[in-house]
Amino acid sequence: MTQGICFIGAGNMAASLIGGLIANGTNASSINACDTNPDALQRMQQQYDINTTSDSLAACESADIVILAVKPQVMQVVCEKLASLSAERDRLFISIAAGVPSSAIDQLQQGRRVWHTTNNGSITLQPLIDCRAGHTGGNADEKTILFS
């Protein structure tokens, strides 16, 4: 089964992770990227042939995994908007933003699986992620699959 992956934020971190996912066999059609910057979305669509939109709720609708790759100063606003997504779908939310306090993503919890991560390697070489703290949900198998 192909999992739908949505990136909220289409900057350098998201681009590198998307590139790594595609290089390792993830089908580009299963990846959505959302950003408020139309130029960033156009670059993503042209470079990786993924789905892009400026509507974060629409981008997440079919996603099984939502990767929060926004600047720290907008994380809380983004999470407040995403909190309106139905919790019936078992989505995994992963924050890759450095310097974001746990309180900024608290409103996503509401029974959802939410992980806060940091990058532990050169993001331009390969998307290496190390889980520093799991906020809610998730299990050891999930941590191994996602972060190894």
N, CA, C and O atoms as a GROMACS GRO file, in nm:
protein
  592
    1MET      N    1   0.083  -0.118   0.000
    1MET     CA    2   0.000   0.000   0.000
    1MET      C    3   0.088   0.124   0.000
    1MET      O    4   0.179   0.136   0.082
    2THR      N    5   0.061   0.216  -0.090
    2THR     CA    6   0.134   0.342  -0.096
    2THR      C    7   0.074   0.439   0.002
    2THR      O    8  -0.047   0.462   0.002
    3GLN      N    9   0.159   0.498   0.086
    3GLN     CA   10   0.110   0.598   0.180
    3GLN      C   11   0.119   0.735   0.117
    3GLN      O   12   0.217   0.768   0.050
    4GLY      N   13   0.016   0.815   0.139
    4GLY     CA   14   0.018   0.953   0.093
    4GLY      C   15   0.100   1.037   0.189
    4GLY      O   16   0.082   1.028   0.311
    5ILE      N   17   0.189   1.118   0.135
    5ILE     CA   18   0.277   1.203   0.216
    5ILE      C   19   0.253   1.347   0.177
    5ILE      O   20   0.255   1.382   0.059
    6CYS      N   21   0.230   1.431   0.276
    6CYS     CA   22   0.207   1.573   0.252
    6CYS      C   23   0.314   1.654   0.324
    6CYS      O   24   0.339   1.633   0.443
    7PHE      N   25   0.374   1.747   0.254
    7PHE     CA   26   0.470   1.841   0.313
    7PHE      C   27   0.401   1.975   0.326
    7PHE      O   28   0.356   2.032   0.226
    8ILE      N   29   0.392   2.027   0.446
    8ILE     CA   30   0.345   2.162   0.468
    8ILE      C   31   0.471   2.247   0.478
    8ILE      O   32   0.544   2.241   0.577
    9GLY      N   33   0.495   2.324   0.375
    9GLY     CA   34   0.620   2.398   0.360
    9GLY      C   35   0.697   2.338   0.244
    9GLY      O   36   0.717   2.216   0.239
   10ALA      N   37   0.739   2.421   0.151
   10ALA     CA   38   0.808   2.371   0.030
   10ALA      C   39   0.944   2.437   0.014
   10ALA      O   40   0.984   2.475  -0.096
   11GLY      N   41   1.016   2.448   0.125
   11GLY     CA   42   1.149   2.508   0.123
   11GLY      C   43   1.258   2.403   0.102
   11GLY      O   44   1.232   2.294   0.050
   12ASN      N   45   1.379   2.438   0.143
   12ASN     CA   46   1.495   2.352   0.120
   12ASN      C   47   1.486   2.217   0.193
   12ASN      O   48   1.520   2.114   0.136
   13MET      N   49   1.440   2.219   0.317
   13MET     CA   50   1.430   2.092   0.392
   13MET      C   51   1.330   1.999   0.324
   13MET      O   52   1.359   1.880   0.304
   14ALA      N   53   1.216   2.052   0.290
   14ALA     CA   54   1.114   1.968   0.223
   14ALA      C   55   1.166   1.918   0.089
   14ALA      O   56   1.149   1.801   0.056
   15ALA      N   57   1.231   2.006   0.013
   15ALA     CA   58   1.283   1.966  -0.119
   15ALA      C   59   1.383   1.852  -0.106
   15ALA      O   60   1.381   1.758  -0.185
   16SER      N   61   1.470   1.861  -0.009
   16SER     CA   62   1.569   1.756   0.009
   16SER      C   63   1.505   1.624   0.050
   16SER      O   64   1.542   1.518  -0.002
   17LEU      N   65   1.409   1.630   0.141
   17LEU     CA   66   1.341   1.507   0.183
   17LEU      C   67   1.261   1.447   0.068
   17LEU      O   68   1.262   1.325   0.049
   18ILE      N   69   1.194   1.530  -0.008
   18ILE     CA   70   1.118   1.481  -0.124
   18ILE      C   71   1.212   1.416  -0.225
   18ILE      O   72   1.184   1.309  -0.278
   19GLY      N   73   1.324   1.482  -0.251
   19GLY     CA   74   1.424   1.425  -0.342
   19GLY      C   75   1.473   1.289  -0.294
   19GLY      O   76   1.488   1.197  -0.373
   20GLY      N   77   1.497   1.278  -0.164
   20GLY     CA   78   1.542   1.151  -0.107
   20GLY      C   79   1.435   1.044  -0.115
   20GLY      O   80   1.465   0.928  -0.145
   21LEU      N   81   1.311   1.080  -0.088
   21LEU     CA   82   1.201   0.984  -0.097
   21LEU      C   83   1.187   0.930  -0.239
   21LEU      O   84   1.175   0.810  -0.260
   22ILE      N   85   1.189   1.021  -0.336
   22ILE     CA   86   1.174   0.980  -0.476
   22ILE      C   87   1.294   0.897  -0.522
   22ILE      O   88   1.278   0.797  -0.592
   23ALA      N   89   1.413   0.938  -0.481
   23ALA     CA   90   1.534   0.862  -0.517
   23ALA      C   91   1.531   0.721  -0.459
   23ALA      O   92   1.592   0.629  -0.514
   24ASN      N   93   1.459   0.704  -0.349
   24ASN     CA   94   1.452   0.573  -0.285
   24ASN      C   95   1.324   0.498  -0.318
   24ASN      O   96   1.288   0.404  -0.248
   25GLY      N   97   1.253   0.540  -0.425
   25GLY     CA   98   1.143   0.461  -0.477
   25GLY      C   99   1.002   0.507  -0.445
   25GLY      O  100   0.906   0.444  -0.489
   26THR      N  101   0.986   0.615  -0.369
   26THR     CA  102   0.851   0.664  -0.343
   26THR      C  103   0.795   0.725  -0.471
   26THR      O  104   0.862   0.804  -0.538
   27ASN      N  105   0.673   0.689  -0.504
   27ASN     CA  106   0.608   0.740  -0.624
   27ASN      C  107   0.575   0.888  -0.604
   27ASN      O  108   0.511   0.924  -0.505
   28ALA      N  109   0.616   0.973  -0.697
   28ALA     CA  110   0.593   1.117  -0.687
   28ALA      C  111   0.445   1.150  -0.676
   28ALA      O  112   0.409   1.250  -0.615
   29SER      N  113   0.359   1.069  -0.734
   29SER     CA  114   0.216   1.097  -0.731
   29SER      C  115   0.156   1.081  -0.591
   29SER      O  116   0.044   1.124  -0.566
   30SER      N  117   0.231   1.020  -0.500
   30SER     CA  118   0.181   1.003  -0.362
   30SER      C  119   0.227   1.116  -0.271
   30SER      O  120   0.199   1.115  -0.151
   31ILE      N  121   0.297   1.216  -0.328
   31ILE     CA  122   0.351   1.326  -0.248
   31ILE      C  123   0.280   1.456  -0.285
   31ILE      O  124   0.269   1.491  -0.403
   32ASN      N  125   0.234   1.527  -0.183
   32ASN     CA  126   0.177   1.661  -0.197
   32ASN      C  127   0.267   1.759  -0.124
   32ASN      O  128   0.324   1.726  -0.020
   33ALA      N  129   0.279   1.879  -0.178
   33ALA     CA  130   0.348   1.988  -0.107
   33ALA      C  131   0.257   2.109  -0.105
   33ALA      O  132   0.188   2.139  -0.202
   34CYS      N  133   0.259   2.178   0.008
   34CYS     CA  134   0.177   2.296   0.025
   34CYS      C  135   0.265   2.410   0.074
   34CYS      O  136   0.351   2.391   0.159
   35ASP      N  137   0.243   2.527   0.018
   35ASP     CA  138   0.319   2.646   0.060
   35ASP      C  139   0.239   2.769   0.019
   35ASP      O  140   0.155   2.763  -0.070
   36THR      N  141   0.267   2.880   0.085
   36THR     CA  142   0.202   3.006   0.046
   36THR      C  143   0.279   3.076  -0.064
   36THR      O  144   0.231   3.173  -0.122
   37ASN      N  145   0.399   3.028  -0.093
   37ASN     CA  146   0.484   3.089  -0.196
   37ASN      C  147   0.464   3.015  -0.329
   37ASN      O  148   0.506   2.900  -0.342
   38PRO      N  149   0.400   3.079  -0.427
   38PRO     CA  150   0.376   3.011  -0.554
   38PRO      C  151   0.503   2.974  -0.629
   38PRO      O  152   0.504   2.875  -0.703
   39ASP      N  153   0.611   3.050  -0.612
   39ASP     CA  154   0.737   3.017  -0.678
   39ASP      C  155   0.795   2.887  -0.622
   39ASP      O  156   0.848   2.804  -0.697
   40ALA      N  157   0.786   2.869  -0.490
   40ALA     CA  158   0.836   2.745  -0.428
   40ALA      C  159   0.756   2.625  -0.477
   40ALA      O  160   0.813   2.520  -0.503
   41LEU      N  161   0.626   2.642  -0.489
   41LEU     CA  162   0.542   2.532  -0.538
   41LEU      C  163   0.574   2.497  -0.683
   41LEU      O  164   0.578   2.380  -0.720
   42GLN      N  165   0.596   2.599  -0.764
   42GLN     CA  166   0.630   2.576  -0.904
   42GLN      C  167   0.763   2.500  -0.916
   42GLN      O  168   0.776   2.409  -0.998
   43ARG      N  169   0.861   2.539  -0.834
   43ARG     CA  170   0.991   2.468  -0.836
   43ARG      C  171   0.973   2.322  -0.798
   43ARG      O  172   1.029   2.233  -0.863
   44MET      N  173   0.894   2.297  -0.694
   44MET     CA  174   0.871   2.159  -0.650
   44MET      C  175   0.803   2.077  -0.759
   44MET      O  176   0.843   1.964  -0.787
   45GLN      N  177   0.702   2.135  -0.819
   45GLN     CA  178   0.627   2.064  -0.923
   45GLN      C  179   0.717   2.035  -1.042
   45GLN      O  180   0.714   1.925  -1.097
   46GLN      N  181   0.797   2.132  -1.081
   46GLN     CA  182   0.885   2.113  -1.197
   46GLN      C  183   0.999   2.016  -1.166
   46GLN      O  184   1.033   1.932  -1.250
   47GLN      N  185   1.058   2.028  -1.048
   47GLN     CA  186   1.173   1.944  -1.015
   47GLN      C  187   1.135   1.800  -0.985
   47GLN      O  188   1.206   1.707  -1.024
   48TYR      N  189   1.022   1.780  -0.914
   48TYR     CA  190   0.989   1.646  -0.867
   48TYR      C  191   0.859   1.589  -0.926
   48TYR      O  192   0.828   1.473  -0.902
   49ASP      N  193   0.784   1.668  -1.000
   49ASP     CA  194   0.658   1.626  -1.058
   49ASP      C  195   0.560   1.575  -0.951
   49ASP      O  196   0.493   1.474  -0.968
   50ILE      N  197   0.554   1.650  -0.840
   50ILE     CA  198   0.461   1.616  -0.733
   50ILE      C  199   0.340   1.707  -0.740
   50ILE      O  200   0.339   1.805  -0.815
   51ASN      N  201   0.238   1.675  -0.663
   51ASN     CA  202   0.118   1.758  -0.653
   51ASN      C  203   0.148   1.876  -0.561
   51ASN      O  204   0.210   1.858  -0.457
   52THR      N  205   0.105   1.995  -0.598
   52THR     CA  206   0.128   2.113  -0.515
   52THR      C  207   0.000   2.194  -0.501
   52THR      O  208  -0.088   2.191  -0.588
   53THR      N  209  -0.010   2.266  -0.390
   53THR     CA  210  -0.126   2.352  -0.365
   53THR      C  211  -0.090   2.454  -0.258
   53THR      O  212   0.007   2.437  -0.183
   54SER      N  213  -0.169   2.559  -0.251
   54SER     CA  214  -0.152   2.657  -0.143
   54SER      C  215  -0.254   2.631  -0.031
   54SER      O  216  -0.255   2.704   0.068
   55ASP      N  217  -0.338   2.530  -0.046
   55ASP     CA  218  -0.442   2.498   0.051
   55ASP      C  219  -0.396   2.381   0.138
   55ASP      O  220  -0.396   2.265   0.095
   56SER      N  221  -0.356   2.412   0.261
   56SER     CA  222  -0.300   2.308   0.348
   56SER      C  223  -0.401   2.199   0.384
   56SER      O  224  -0.364   2.082   0.394
   57LEU      N  225  -0.525   2.236   0.404
   57LEU     CA  226  -0.625   2.134   0.438
   57LEU      C  227  -0.650   2.039   0.321
   57LEU      O  228  -0.661   1.918   0.341
   58ALA      N  229  -0.658   2.093   0.200
   58ALA     CA  230  -0.676   2.009   0.083
   58ALA      C  231  -0.553   1.920   0.061
   58ALA      O  232  -0.567   1.803   0.023
   59ALA      N  233  -0.434   1.973   0.086
   59ALA     CA  234  -0.311   1.896   0.067
   59ALA      C  235  -0.306   1.776   0.161
   59ALA      O  236  -0.253   1.672   0.125
   60CYS      N  237  -0.360   1.792   0.280
   60CYS     CA  238  -0.354   1.686   0.382
   60CYS      C  239  -0.467   1.585   0.372
   60CYS      O  240  -0.461   1.479   0.434
   61GLU      N  241  -0.568   1.616   0.294
   61GLU     CA  242  -0.689   1.533   0.291
   61GLU      C  243  -0.659   1.386   0.266
   61GLU      O  244  -0.715   1.300   0.334
   62SER      N  245  -0.573   1.354   0.171
   62SER     CA  246  -0.544   1.214   0.139
   62SER      C  247  -0.413   1.164   0.200
   62SER      O  248  -0.366   1.055   0.168
   63ALA      N  249  -0.356   1.245   0.288
   63ALA     CA  250  -0.225   1.210   0.344
   63ALA      C  251  -0.236   1.116   0.463
   63ALA      O  252  -0.324   1.129   0.548
   64ASP      N  253  -0.144   1.020   0.467
   64ASP     CA  254  -0.127   0.934   0.583
   64ASP      C  255  -0.020   0.990   0.675
   64ASP      O  256  -0.023   0.971   0.796
   65ILE      N  257   0.075   1.061   0.613
   65ILE     CA  258   0.186   1.124   0.685
   65ILE      C  259   0.190   1.271   0.645
   65ILE      O  260   0.192   1.303   0.526
   66VAL      N  261   0.192   1.360   0.744
   66VAL     CA  262   0.201   1.504   0.721
   66VAL      C  263   0.330   1.552   0.783
   66VAL      O  264   0.350   1.543   0.904
   67ILE      N  265   0.418   1.604   0.700
   67ILE     CA  266   0.546   1.655   0.747
   67ILE      C  267   0.540   1.807   0.754
   67ILE      O  268   0.518   1.874   0.653
   68LEU      N  269   0.559   1.859   0.873
   68LEU     CA  270   0.553   2.003   0.898
   68LEU      C  271   0.692   2.060   0.879
   68LEU      O  272   0.780   2.044   0.964
   69ALA      N  273   0.711   2.128   0.768
   69ALA     CA  274   0.843   2.180   0.730
   69ALA      C  275   0.836   2.332   0.709
   69ALA      O  276   0.884   2.385   0.609
   70VAL      N  277   0.775   2.399   0.806
   70VAL     CA  278   0.759   2.544   0.796
   70VAL      C  279   0.855   2.614   0.889
   70VAL      O  280   0.916   2.551   0.976
   71LYS      N  281   0.869   2.744   0.871
   71LYS     CA  282   0.954   2.825   0.957
   71LYS      C  283   0.896   2.826   1.098
   71LYS      O  284   0.774   2.826   1.115
   72PRO      N  285   0.982   2.828   1.200
   72PRO     CA  286   0.933   2.823   1.338
   72PRO      C  287   0.829   2.930   1.372
   72PRO      O  288   0.736   2.904   1.449
   73GLN      N  289   0.843   3.047   1.315
   73GLN     CA  290   0.752   3.157   1.350
   73GLN      C  291   0.610   3.137   1.297
   73GLN      O  292   0.519   3.207   1.342
   74VAL      N  293   0.589   3.046   1.204
   74VAL     CA  294   0.453   3.021   1.154
   74VAL      C  295   0.397   2.885   1.196
   74VAL      O  296   0.284   2.851   1.161
   75MET      N  297   0.475   2.806   1.269
   75MET     CA  298   0.433   2.671   1.306
   75MET      C  299   0.302   2.672   1.383
   75MET      O  300   0.213   2.592   1.353
   76GLN      N  301   0.287   2.758   1.481
   76GLN     CA  302   0.165   2.756   1.562
   76GLN      C  303   0.042   2.787   1.478
   76GLN      O  304  -0.061   2.721   1.494
   77VAL      N  305   0.050   2.885   1.390
   77VAL     CA  306  -0.063   2.919   1.304
   77VAL      C  307  -0.098   2.802   1.212
   77VAL      O  308  -0.216   2.770   1.194
   78VAL      N  309   0.004   2.738   1.156
   78VAL     CA  310  -0.018   2.622   1.068
   78VAL      C  311  -0.087   2.509   1.146
   78VAL      O  312  -0.182   2.449   1.098
   79CYS      N  313  -0.038   2.481   1.266
   79CYS     CA  314  -0.095   2.373   1.346
   79CYS      C  315  -0.238   2.403   1.388
   79CYS      O  316  -0.321   2.313   1.394
   80GLU      N  317  -0.266   2.529   1.418
   80GLU     CA  318  -0.404   2.566   1.452
   80GLU      C  319  -0.498   2.536   1.336
   80GLU      O  320  -0.609   2.487   1.357
   81LYS      N  321  -0.454   2.564   1.215
   81LYS     CA  322  -0.538   2.536   1.098
   81LYS      C  323  -0.552   2.386   1.076
   81LYS      O  324  -0.662   2.337   1.049
   82LEU      N  325  -0.443   2.312   1.088
   82LEU     CA  326  -0.446   2.168   1.064
   82LEU      C  327  -0.524   2.093   1.172
   82LEU      O  328  -0.570   1.982   1.149
   83ALA      N  329  -0.538   2.154   1.290
   83ALA     CA  330  -0.614   2.090   1.398
   83ALA      C  331  -0.760   2.068   1.358
   83ALA      O  332  -0.829   1.985   1.417
   84SER      N  333  -0.806   2.142   1.256
   84SER     CA  334  -0.946   2.125   1.211
   84SER      C  335  -0.964   2.001   1.123
   84SER      O  336  -1.077   1.965   1.090
   85LEU      N  337  -0.854   1.936   1.084
   85LEU     CA  338  -0.866   1.811   1.007
   85LEU      C  339  -0.931   1.703   1.092
   85LEU      O  340  -0.911   1.698   1.214
   86SER      N  341  -1.007   1.620   1.030
   86SER     CA  342  -1.072   1.511   1.101
   86SER      C  343  -0.967   1.420   1.164
   86SER      O  344  -0.871   1.379   1.100
   87ALA      N  345  -0.988   1.389   1.291
   87ALA     CA  346  -0.898   1.296   1.361
   87ALA      C  347  -0.935   1.151   1.331
   87ALA      O  348  -0.867   1.059   1.376
   88GLU      N  349  -1.044   1.131   1.255
   88GLU     CA  350  -1.086   0.995   1.220
   88GLU      C  351  -0.983   0.926   1.132
   88GLU      O  352  -0.961   0.805   1.144
   89ARG      N  353  -0.919   1.002   1.043
   89ARG     CA  354  -0.813   0.945   0.960
   89ARG      C  355  -0.688   0.936   1.047
   89ARG      O  356  -0.650   1.033   1.113
   90ASP      N  357  -0.624   0.822   1.047
   90ASP     CA  358  -0.508   0.798   1.134
   90ASP      C  359  -0.381   0.854   1.070
   90ASP      O  360  -0.297   0.779   1.021
   91ARG      N  361  -0.368   0.986   1.072
   91ARG     CA  362  -0.250   1.051   1.014
   91ARG      C  363  -0.138   1.057   1.117
   91ARG      O  364  -0.162   1.068   1.237
   92LEU      N  365  -0.016   1.050   1.067
   92LEU     CA  366   0.102   1.074   1.149
   92LEU      C  367   0.154   1.211   1.113
   92LEU      O  368   0.184   1.238   0.997
   93PHE      N  369   0.168   1.299   1.212
   93PHE     CA  370   0.224   1.432   1.192
   93PHE      C  371   0.368   1.431   1.240
   93PHE      O  372   0.397   1.385   1.351
   94ILE      N  373   0.459   1.482   1.156
   94ILE     CA  374   0.600   1.488   1.191
   94ILE      C  375   0.648   1.632   1.172
   94ILE      O  376   0.641   1.686   1.062
   95SER      N  377   0.696   1.693   1.279
   95SER     CA  378   0.753   1.827   1.269
   95SER      C  379   0.903   1.814   1.249
   95SER      O  380   0.970   1.746   1.327
   96ILE      N  381   0.956   1.878   1.144
   96ILE     CA  382   1.101   1.878   1.121
   96ILE      C  383   1.160   2.017   1.143
   96ILE      O  384   1.275   2.042   1.109
   97ALA      N  385   1.080   2.107   1.199
   97ALA     CA  386   1.125   2.245   1.220
   97ALA      C  387   1.211   2.254   1.346
   97ALA      O  388   1.170   2.211   1.453
   98ALA      N  389   1.330   2.309   1.331
   98ALA     CA  390   1.419   2.329   1.445
   98ALA      C  391   1.372   2.450   1.525
   98ALA      O  392   1.316   2.545   1.470
   99GLY      N  393   1.394   2.446   1.654
   99GLY     CA  394   1.363   2.560   1.738
   99GLY      C  395   1.216   2.583   1.764
   99GLY      O  396   1.177   2.694   1.801
  100VAL      N  397   1.134   2.480   1.746
  100VAL     CA  398   0.991   2.494   1.769
  100VAL      C  399   0.958   2.427   1.902
  100VAL      O  400   0.984   2.308   1.919
  101PRO      N  401   0.901   2.503   1.996
  101PRO     CA  402   0.864   2.440   2.124
  101PRO      C  403   0.747   2.345   2.106
  101PRO      O  404   0.665   2.360   2.015
  102SER      N  405   0.740   2.247   2.192
  102SER     CA  406   0.630   2.150   2.187
  102SER      C  407   0.495   2.217   2.193
  102SER      O  408   0.398   2.169   2.133
  103SER      N  409   0.486   2.328   2.265
  103SER     CA  410   0.357   2.397   2.279
  103SER      C  411   0.303   2.445   2.145
  103SER      O  412   0.182   2.462   2.131
  104ALA      N  413   0.390   2.468   2.047
  104ALA     CA  414   0.345   2.516   1.916
  104ALA      C  415   0.267   2.410   1.839
  104ALA      O  416   0.185   2.443   1.753
  105ILE      N  417   0.292   2.284   1.870
  105ILE     CA  418   0.222   2.177   1.798
  105ILE      C  419   0.124   2.101   1.886
  105ILE      O  420   0.068   2.000   1.844
  106ASP      N  421   0.103   2.150   2.009
  106ASP     CA  422   0.013   2.082   2.102
  106ASP      C  423  -0.128   2.066   2.048
  106ASP      O  424  -0.191   1.962   2.071
  107GLN      N  425  -0.179   2.166   1.977
  107GLN     CA  426  -0.319   2.160   1.933
  107GLN      C  427  -0.343   2.048   1.831
  107GLN      O  428  -0.458   2.014   1.804
  108LEU      N  429  -0.237   1.991   1.775
  108LEU     CA  430  -0.254   1.880   1.682
  108LEU      C  431  -0.280   1.749   1.754
  108LEU      O  432  -0.335   1.655   1.695
  109GLN      N  433  -0.243   1.741   1.879
  109GLN     CA  434  -0.248   1.613   1.949
  109GLN      C  435  -0.386   1.552   1.949
  109GLN      O  436  -0.404   1.453   1.878
  110GLN      N  437  -0.480   1.598   2.018
  110GLN     CA  438  -0.619   1.553   2.015
  110GLN      C  439  -0.634   1.407   1.969
  110GLN      O  440  -0.718   1.378   1.884
  111GLY      N  441  -0.555   1.317   2.022
  111GLY     CA  442  -0.563   1.177   1.987
  111GLY      C  443  -0.484   1.139   1.863
  111GLY      O  444  -0.488   1.024   1.818
  112ARG      N  445  -0.412   1.233   1.807
  112ARG     CA  446  -0.332   1.207   1.686
  112ARG      C  447  -0.189   1.166   1.724
  112ARG      O  448  -0.141   1.193   1.834
  113ARG      N  449  -0.125   1.101   1.629
  113ARG     CA  450   0.016   1.067   1.646
  113ARG      C  451   0.098   1.187   1.598
  113ARG      O  452   0.088   1.228   1.482
  114VAL      N  453   0.180   1.244   1.687
  114VAL     CA  454   0.260   1.361   1.654
  114VAL      C  455   0.402   1.338   1.702
  114VAL      O  456   0.426   1.309   1.819
  115TRP      N  457   0.497   1.350   1.609
  115TRP     CA  458   0.639   1.336   1.640
  115TRP      C  459   0.709   1.468   1.612
  115TRP      O  460   0.679   1.536   1.514
  116HIS      N  461   0.802   1.503   1.698
  116HIS     CA  462   0.887   1.620   1.677
  116HIS      C  463   1.027   1.566   1.649
  116HIS      O  464   1.080   1.488   1.728
  117THR      N  465   1.087   1.607   1.539
  117THR     CA  466   1.217   1.553   1.499
  117THR      C  467   1.317   1.664   1.475
  117THR      O  468   1.281   1.782   1.466
  118THR      N  469   1.442   1.625   1.466
  118THR     CA  470   1.546   1.717   1.423
  118THR      C  471   1.632   1.646   1.321
  118THR      O  472   1.637   1.524   1.317
  119ASN      N  473   1.700   1.723   1.240
  119ASN     CA  474   1.789   1.668   1.139
  119ASN      C  475   1.921   1.632   1.204
  119ASN      O  476   1.975   1.711   1.282
  120ASN      N  477   1.974   1.515   1.174
  120ASN     CA  478   2.102   1.477   1.234
  120ASN      C  479   2.212   1.460   1.131
  120ASN      O  480   2.316   1.401   1.161
  121GLY      N  481   2.191   1.509   1.012
  121GLY     CA  482   2.294   1.493   0.909
  121GLY      C  483   2.282   1.602   0.805
  121GLY      O  484   2.198   1.691   0.816
  122SER      N  485   2.363   1.594   0.706
  122SER     CA  486   2.360   1.693   0.600
  122SER      C  487   2.237   1.670   0.514
  122SER      O  488   2.231   1.574   0.437
  123ILE      N  489   2.141   1.758   0.526
  123ILE     CA  490   2.014   1.741   0.456
  123ILE      C  491   2.032   1.743   0.305
  123ILE      O  492   1.948   1.689   0.233
  124THR      N  493   2.139   1.803   0.258
  124THR     CA  494   2.159   1.807   0.114
  124THR      C  495   2.213   1.676   0.059
  124THR      O  496   2.205   1.650  -0.061
  125LEU      N  497   2.269   1.592   0.145
  125LEU     CA  498   2.322   1.465   0.099
  125LEU      C  499   2.217   1.355   0.102
  125LEU      O  500   2.198   1.284   0.003
  126GLN      N  501   2.151   1.341   0.212
  126GLN     CA  502   2.043   1.243   0.227
  126GLN      C  503   1.954   1.291   0.339
  126GLN      O  504   2.001   1.356   0.432
  127PRO      N  505   1.828   1.261   0.332
  127PRO     CA  506   1.737   1.304   0.438
  127PRO      C  507   1.750   1.216   0.562
  127PRO      O  508   1.676   1.120   0.578
  128LEU      N  509   1.844   1.250   0.647
  128LEU     CA  510   1.864   1.176   0.771
  128LEU      C  511   1.788   1.246   0.882
  128LEU      O  512   1.809   1.365   0.906
  129ILE      N  513   1.702   1.175   0.948
  129ILE     CA  514   1.623   1.234   1.055
  129ILE      C  515   1.639   1.149   1.180
  129ILE      O  516   1.641   1.026   1.173
  130ASP      N  517   1.649   1.215   1.291
  130ASP     CA  518   1.662   1.147   1.418
  130ASP      C  519   1.548   1.191   1.507
  130ASP      O  520   1.530   1.311   1.530
  131CYS      N  521   1.472   1.098   1.557
  131CYS     CA  522   1.360   1.135   1.644
  131CYS      C  523   1.414   1.172   1.781
  131CYS      O  524   1.479   1.091   1.847
  132ARG      N  525   1.386   1.294   1.824
  132ARG     CA  526   1.430   1.341   1.955
  132ARG      C  527   1.320   1.326   2.060
  132ARG      O  528   1.349   1.300   2.176
  133ALA      N  529   1.195   1.342   2.020
  133ALA     CA  530   1.086   1.331   2.116
  133ALA      C  531   0.957   1.299   2.044
  133ALA      O  532   0.918   1.369   1.951
  134GLY      N  533   0.893   1.194   2.087
  134GLY     CA  534   0.760   1.164   2.035
  134GLY      C  535   0.658   1.223   2.131
  134GLY      O  536   0.661   1.193   2.250
  135HIS      N  537   0.571   1.305   2.081
  135HIS     CA  538   0.476   1.371   2.170
  135HIS      C  539   0.359   1.282   2.204
  135HIS      O  540   0.329   1.263   2.322
  136THR      N  541   0.293   1.228   2.106
  136THR     CA  542   0.178   1.142   2.134
  136THR      C  543   0.175   1.029   2.034
  136THR      O  544   0.221   1.041   1.921
  137GLY      N  545   0.120   0.919   2.078
  137GLY     CA  546   0.101   0.807   1.987
  137GLY      C  547   0.233   0.754   1.936
  137GLY      O  548   0.340   0.787   1.988
  138GLY      N  549   0.223   0.673   1.833
  138GLY     CA  550   0.343   0.614   1.775
  138GLY      C  551   0.396   0.502   1.863
  138GLY      O  552   0.357   0.489   1.979
  139ASN      N  553   0.483   0.422   1.806
  139ASN     CA  554   0.540   0.312   1.881
  139ASN      C  555   0.682   0.289   1.832
  139ASN      O  556   0.729   0.356   1.741
  140ALA      N  557   0.750   0.194   1.894
  140ALA     CA  558   0.890   0.169   1.861
  140ALA      C  559   0.908   0.127   1.715
  140ALA      O  560   1.003   0.170   1.650
  141ASP      N  561   0.817   0.044   1.662
  141ASP     CA  562   0.827   0.003   1.522
  141ASP      C  563   0.814   0.123   1.430
  141ASP      O  564   0.888   0.135   1.333
  142GLU      N  565   0.720   0.211   1.459
  142GLU     CA  566   0.700   0.330   1.379
  142GLU      C  567   0.824   0.417   1.381
  142GLU      O  568   0.866   0.470   1.278
  143LYS      N  569   0.884   0.432   1.498
  143LYS     CA  570   1.004   0.514   1.512
  143LYS      C  571   1.118   0.454   1.428
  143LYS      O  572   1.192   0.528   1.363
  144THR      N  573   1.131   0.323   1.429
  144THR     CA  574   1.237   0.259   1.352
  144THR      C  575   1.215   0.276   1.204
  144THR      O  576   1.310   0.304   1.130
  145ILE      N  577   1.093   0.259   1.158
  145ILE     CA  578   1.063   0.271   1.015
  145ILE      C  579   1.087   0.413   0.966
  145ILE      O  580   1.148   0.434   0.861
  146LEU      N  581   1.040   0.510   1.041
  146LEU     CA  582   1.045   0.648   0.998
  146LEU      C  583   1.181   0.712   1.010
  146LEU      O  584   1.215   0.800   0.931
  147PHE      N  585   1.258   0.670   1.107
  147PHE     CA  586   1.377   0.747   1.140
  147PHE      C  587   1.507   0.671   1.130
  147PHE      O  588   1.607   0.712   1.189
  148SER      N  589   1.509   0.561   1.058
  148SER     CA  590   1.636   0.488   1.046
  148SER      C  591   1.696   0.508   0.910
  148SER      O  592   1.803   0.454   0.881
   0.00000   0.00000   0.00000
